[in-house]
Structure formats: C-alpha cells, structure tokens
C-alpha cells in the first residue's frame, strides 16, 4: 500500500497505479463487471428470501395455531384444568406472534438490503455506462413492493388470530 509504481513481471517495466493505461482500464472494467454480477446475485437472493420467510411463517403459524385449537378441543378429554388450557392457548398464540414479529423484521431488513444493493447497482452503471442508465429506487414506491403486502398479511393474520381467540376460544374454556 502507498506505492505509486509497481514492477510488471511480464515486461520488467514499471507503471504508475493510476496512469489509466488500457490494461488498467480493462482490469478496472472487469472488476466492476464482477461486482455488478455480485450485486445482481445479491438482489436475486434478497427477493427469494422474502418468499422463504413467508413460507416459514405460514408453516409455523399454521402448526402453532393448530396446536392451540387442538388444546381447545381436547383439554376436557385430557383432563386438563381450564386455566391451564387457557394458559397453553395464550402461550401458543404468543409464540406465533413472536414468529410473526421475527419474520416481519427479516422481511423489512431484506427490503432495506435490496434498496442498498439497487443503489450500488445504479452507482456501477452510472460510472460504467453513463448517468441515469438505471433509475434509482424510490422508497415512496413501497406500495408496489410485494414485501409490503407480505408484512401486512402477517400483521392482519396475527391480529385476527388474537381477536378470534379472545372472542371465541378463551371465553369458551371454563
């Protein structure tokens, strides 16, 4: 680091690090292209992760809510006290809520990462192709992002779960 000249092993001559020779420009473009490919790959991964997170949430929420319903239906035949069964249902619904919050956080962080990678993609194309080649993302377009609706689905499903449990399940467990 700090050296301004390097000896080229193939010719035995020295070149300045920022001389702008065709070899340096070609290497710089090649490295930028590799970085661009990496950024596009990360954008694709972030997009796929949102679907994975939703699938995990749906699976865990369905399983936990089914366990709560099974507890509601079977607590008398299992000879459990009503208070114990109510506590079990509340515990399972709380666990479902924790899974929902964690999933929501992962999706929001993924959307923020996507924004960051898209800005980096725009920086690379502005430098190599020309300014304005790719339009920068605007967070104001969040109504067009599917992540917005996934997070809303999770929020609505958790609220619905608690309302239904509070109105029907818990009062019926006496």
Secondary structure, DSSP 8 states (H G I E B T S, - for coil): ---SEEE-TTTS-EEETTS--HHHHHHHHHHHHHHHHHHHHHHHHHHHHHHHHHHHHHHHHHHHHHHHHHHHHHTTTTT--HHHHHHHHHHHHHHHHHHHHHHHHHHHHHHHHHHHHHHHHHHHHHHHT-TTSS----GGGGGG-HHHHHHHHHHHHHHHHHHHIIIIIHHH--
